[in-house]
Amino acid sequence: MKNIFKIKIFFLTALLFAAISCKDLSTVNNNNPDRNAVLASGTDLLAVLGGGYISYWQAVHDVHPAMALSITSDTYGVSWGNFAGRRMGEEPRASYNNRSSETQDYKKLVEDPWFGLLSAVSTANDILIALRGGTSIDNGGPQDKTVEASALFLRGVSWGYLGLIFDQALLVDENTSLDEQIPFTPYQDMIGPAVRDLDQAASTATSAGADFTNNFFNGITLDSDQFTKLCNSYSARFLSNWPRTESEAGGIDWNSVLSHAQNGLDFDFSPIADGNLWISYQRFAFAETGQGAFWARLDQRLVATFDPSQPTRYPEVVALGEPELTDSMATSDDARLLSDYLYVPNNNFAIDRGEWHFSNYKNNRNAVDPTFAGDGSSVGPMPAFLAADNDLLKAEAFLETGKKADAIAIINAGTRVTRGNLPPIDGGASDGEVRQAIRYERAIELNSASPLNLWTERRRWGPRQNFREVTALGGLQIGTPAQLPVPADELGVQELAPYNFGGSQDPEGINRF
């Protein structure tokens, strides 16, 4: 039998949780016939499922891919070569060169989410097969339902992110035969199964009642009501952010987004960093963390979102002789410019790597509000899905289904007013004005509070823009990869040629070459 995919399984016992980083742990493939020996008891179910949750978390929330995709979508300015950031931040944008001969750090941009998410899916499938085969904690009672619901969530959220990130993926469930070659599934067709799993996870958790407890995210215990809300919010995220272009965004099912968001989060979902397995990209995104003061700046495009008098691209004084930015301190009626961001008069990026990386602002919200976030490494919360995010999804869904007044009511009751101290939106505002207010909040309030958010959103917000003429809340830059390819090493296993996205040969970032 041909090896269908090079999946890395992170089977972690309680002892290994404390002893080793799961990204460096190679173990047996859970798809082999020894599965039944590994998953022989209810205790085994819990240990293996916990490992699957870590695989999922690291595949989406660690530096690969979150930092590079945030840089290429003009969320952060970073000139350093780490985590493929410099190459993905080139202007004009370069393609992602999907080749096995590339450096390991560069390849990890696609390999970490690909193998990590498929690992999580495989773990979820093994749990579901074991339950069906009779492995049990309480003979089909609430604890077994808790495990089942948690496995369905793990698979659904992993499928959803495969659909957001890659142009195609492997849709493998507990009924898939591994004796035949598995075809790739286009990204559009990954979202439906993801949402169905999340819906089923919510339903199963509800049936478990008061005995349901999901504690697979570090530092968080979710009861059935909280878990169900989390399922609904992720469904709303996937249903709204799968399009790669403004044209594709016309295919969003906003009624389904609305129904899920209305049953979504009313609390901030933020697992806790532990300095070992539970860490996030945020350690390089916030101003003064344990990683030092040399990392991400707020992209100048977002500085201009606060203050339209600022340029949307930092001037290239040395390279092109453009006029120097003499007044680099922005001003804004939005109180968050001062509360959440730190003004720094100097830049510490190398000029020869591109002055467009420069900015005089850093994200400092975690320092002034430790309940929002810690350092993304060993201290405090790691925001992954805020209640404000769900509210904005709900507002957008109301707007796009012809209920503008409801959308305005949500915006005026939300962070625009409560944190930004901005005036409420007038009831006579146009659809475009309301839409722009939603996008403003998604860019400002959710900065560093959701992985990949502006990458998945800018690609549907508008047409691609010339790198010298970007607008604050416009689309991706021309040539930005709007999806990632299947890793070259995976394609090699299937004897398929590697392919790229982005750059001058693919201005939309969606056509293979």
Long-range contacts (C-beta under 8 A, 24 or more apart in sequence): 1-178, 1-179, 2-181, 2-493, 2-494, 3-493, 4-170, 4-178, 4-181, 4-182, 4-493, 4-494, 5-118, 5-170, 5-182, 5-490, 5-493, 6-115, 6-489, 6-490, 6-493, 7-31, 7-115, 7-118, 7-119, 7-122, 8-115, 8-116, 8-119, 9-119, 9-122, 9-123, 10-51, 10-52, 10-54, 10-55, 10-119, 10-123, 11-38, 11-48, 11-51, 12-47, 12-48, 12-50, 12-51, 12-54, 13-47, 14-47, 17-50, 17-277, 18-276, 21-276, 21-277, 22-51, 22-54, 22-55, 22-58, 22-277, 23-58, 23-112, 29-122, 30-122, 30-123, 30-125, 30-126, 31-122, 31-126, 31-178, 35-126, 35-129, 35-130, 36-130, 36-133, 38-126, 39-126, 39-127, 39-130, 39-135, 40-135, 41-135, 42-135, 42-136, 42-137, 42-138, 42-143, 42-144, 42-147, 44-130, 44-135, 45-127, 45-130, 45-131, 45-135, 45-137, 45-147, 46-137, 46-147, 48-123, 48-126, 48-127, 49-123, 49-124, 49-127, 49-147, 49-150, 49-151, 49-154, 49-216, 50-216, 51-123, 52-119, 52-120, 52-123, 52-124, 52-127, 52-151, 52-154, 53-120, 53-150, 53-154, 53-216, 53-217, 54-277, 54-278, 55-116, 55-117, 55-119, 55-120, 55-123, 56-116, 56-117, 56-120, 56-154, 56-157, 56-158, 57-217, 57-271, 57-278, 58-112, 58-116, 58-277, 58-279, 59-112, 59-113, 59-114, 59-115, 59-116, 59-117, 59-119, 59-120, 59-158, 59-161, 60-113, 60-116, 60-117, 60-161, 60-451, 60-452, 61-280, 61-281, 61-382, 61-384, 61-451, 62-112, 62-279, 62-280, 62-281, 63-281, 63-284, 64-108, 64-109, 64-111, 64-112, 64-113, 65-109, 65-110, 65-112, 65-113, 65-165, 65-452, 65-484, 66-280, 66-281, 66-451, 66-452, 67-281, 67-284, 67-285, 67-296, 68-109, 69-109, 69-452, 69-455, 70-281, 70-285, 70-451, 70-452, 70-454, 70-455, 72-455, 72-476, 72-477, 72-480, 72-481, 73-452, 73-454, 73-455, 73-458, 73-459, 73-476, 73-480, 74-299, 74-301, 74-302, 74-454, 74-458, 74-470, 74-477, 75-299, 75-302, 75-447, 75-453, 75-454, 75-455, 76-285, 76-296, 76-297, 76-298, 76-299, 77-296, 77-297, 77-298, 77-299, 77-300, 77-314, 77-349, 77-356, 77-357, 77-358, 77-359, 78-284, 78-295, 78-296, 78-297, 78-349, 78-357, 79-349, 79-350, 79-353, 79-354, 79-357, 80-294, 80-295, 80-349, 81-105, 82-284, 83-108, 83-109, 83-284, 84-108, 84-109, 86-353, 88-481, 89-354, 89-357, 90-354, 91-354, 91-356, 91-467, 91-477, 92-467, 92-477, 92-478, 92-479, 92-504, 93-467, 93-477, 93-478, 93-479, 93-480, 93-481, 93-502, 93-503, 93-509, 94-479, 94-502, 94-503, 95-479, 95-481, 95-500, 95-501, 95-502, 95-503, 95-504, 95-505, 95-506, 95-513, 96-481, 96-484, 96-485, 96-500, 96-501, 96-502, 97-500, 98-485, 98-487, 98-488, 98-498, 98-499, 98-500, 99-488, 99-498, 100-488, 100-489, 100-492, 100-498, 102-488, 107-487, 107-488, 107-489, 109-484, 110-166, 110-484, 110-485, 110-486, 110-487, 111-487, 111-489, 113-161, 113-162, 113-165, 113-166, 113-484, 114-162, 114-166, 114-169, 114-486, 114-487, 114-490, 115-487, 117-158, 117-159, 117-161, 117-162, 117-169, 118-158, 118-162, 118-169, 118-170, 118-172, 120-154, 120-155, 120-158, 121-154, 121-155, 121-158, 121-159, 121-172, 122-172, 123-151, 123-154, 124-151, 124-152, 124-154, 124-155, 124-158, 125-155, 125-172, 125-173, 125-174, 125-176, 127-151, 128-152, 128-155, 128-174, 129-174, 132-174, 141-211, 142-208, 142-209, 142-211, 142-212, 143-208, 143-211, 145-204, 145-205, 145-207, 145-208, 145-212, 146-205, 146-208, 146-211, 146-212, 146-213, 146-214, 148-204, 149-201, 149-202, 149-204, 149-205, 149-208, 149-212, 149-214, 149-227, 150-201, 150-214, 150-216, 152-197, 152-198, 152-200, 152-201, 152-204, 153-197, 153-198, 153-201, 153-214, 153-227, 153-230, 153-231, 154-216, 155-197, 156-193, 156-194, 156-195, 156-196, 156-197, 156-198, 156-200, 156-201, 156-231, 156-234, 156-235, 157-194, 157-198, 157-234, 159-190, 159-193, 159-194, 159-197, 160-190, 160-191, 160-194, 160-195, 160-198, 160-234, 160-235, 160-237, 160-238, 162-187, 162-190, 163-187, 163-188, 163-189, 163-190, 163-191, 163-194, 163-238, 163-242, 164-238, 164-241, 164-242, 164-452, 164-456, 165-452, 165-483, 165-484, 166-483, 166-484, 166-485, 166-486, 167-483, 167-484, 167-485, 167-486, 167-501, 167-510, 167-512, 168-486, 169-486, 181-494, 184-486, 187-242, 187-244, 187-483, 188-242, 191-238, 191-239, 191-242, 194-235, 194-238, 195-235, 195-238, 195-239, 195-256, 195-260, 198-231, 198-232, 198-234, 198-235, 199-231, 199-235, 201-227, 201-231, 202-227, 202-228, 202-231, 202-232, 205-231, 217-271, 218-271, 218-272, 218-273, 218-274, 218-277, 218-278, 219-271, 219-272, 219-274, 219-278, 219-381, 220-269, 220-270, 220-271, 220-272, 226-267, 228-263, 229-263, 229-264, 229-265, 229-266, 229-267, 230-264, 230-265, 230-269, 230-385, 232-260, 232-261, 232-263, 232-264, 232-265, 233-260, 233-261, 233-264, 233-265, 233-269, 233-385, 233-389, 233-390, 233-393, 234-385, 235-260, 236-260, 236-261, 236-264, 236-390, 236-393, 236-394, 236-397, 237-385, 237-389, 237-393, 240-393, 240-396, 240-397, 241-456, 241-457, 241-460, 243-459, 243-460, 244-459, 244-460, 244-482, 244-483, 244-508, 244-509, 244-510, 245-459, 245-460, 245-482, 245-508, 245-510, 246-460, 246-461, 246-462, 246-463, 246-475, 248-460, 249-460, 252-400, 254-396, 254-397, 254-400, 254-401, 255-397, 255-401, 257-393, 257-396, 257-397, 258-394, 258-397, 258-398, 258-401, 261-390, 261-393, 261-394, 261-397, 262-394, 264-390, 264-393, 264-394, 265-385, 265-386, 265-387, 265-389, 265-390, 266-387, 266-390, 267-387, 268-372, 268-381, 268-383, 268-385, 268-386, 268-387, 269-383, 269-384, 269-385, 269-386, 270-373, 270-381, 270-382, 270-383, 270-384, 271-381, 271-382, 271-384, 272-374, 272-380, 272-381, 272-382, 273-374, 273-375, 273-376, 273-377, 273-378, 273-379, 273-380, 273-381, 273-382, 274-378, 275-377, 275-378, 275-379, 278-382, 279-376, 279-377, 279-378, 279-382, 280-376, 280-377, 280-382, 280-451, 281-376, 281-451, 282-366, 282-373, 282-375, 282-376, 282-382, 282-383, 282-448, 283-375, 283-376, 283-377, 284-376, 285-363, 285-376, 285-448, 286-362, 286-363, 286-364, 286-365, 286-366, 286-367, 286-373, 286-375, 286-376, 286-448, 287-342, 287-362, 287-363, 287-364, 287-367, 288-342, 288-362, 288-364, 288-367, 289-366, 289-375, 289-376, 289-377, 290-375, 290-377, 290-378, 290-379, 291-375, 291-377, 293-348, 294-348, 296-362, 296-363, 297-344, 297-347, 297-349, 297-357, 297-358, 297-359, 297-360, 297-361, 297-362, 298-341, 298-359, 298-361, 298-362, 298-363, 298-447, 299-359, 300-356, 300-358, 300-359, 301-470, 301-472, 302-443, 302-444, 302-447, 302-472, 303-330, 303-359, 303-360, 303-361, 304-472, 305-440, 305-443, 305-444, 305-472, 305-473, 306-330, 306-332, 306-334, 306-336, 306-337, 306-444, 307-331, 307-332, 307-337, 308-472, 312-470, 312-471, 312-472, 313-356, 313-467, 313-468, 313-470, 314-355, 314-356, 314-357, 314-358, 314-359, 315-355, 316-354, 316-355, 316-356, 317-355, 318-351, 318-355, 319-351, 319-354, 319-355, 328-360, 329-360, 330-360, 330-361, 333-421, 333-422, 334-420, 334-421, 334-422, 334-444, 335-419, 335-420, 335-421, 336-419, 336-420, 336-444, 336-445, 339-365, 339-368, 339-419, 340-364, 340-365, 340-368, 340-447, 341-365, 342-367, 356-467, 363-447, 363-448, 365-447, 365-448, 366-448, 372-449, 373-448, 373-449, 383-448, 383-449, 383-450, 384-449, 384-450, 384-451, 385-450, 386-445, 386-446, 386-449, 386-450, 388-414, 388-415, 388-441, 388-445, 388-446, 388-449, 389-442, 389-446, 389-449, 389-450, 389-453, 392-438, 392-441, 392-442, 392-445, 392-446, 395-438, 396-435, 396-438, 399-431, 399-434, 399-435, 399-438, 404-429, 404-431, 404-434, 407-434, 407-438, 408-434, 411-437, 411-438, 411-441, 414-441, 415-441, 415-445, 416-440, 416-441, 416-445, 419-445, 420-444, 420-445, 436-473, 439-473, 440-473, 443-472, 443-473, 459-509, 464-507, 464-508, 464-509, 476-509, 478-507, 479-503, 479-504, 479-506, 479-507, 479-509, 480-509, 481-506, 481-509, 482-508, 482-509, 482-510, 483-509, 483-510, 485-512
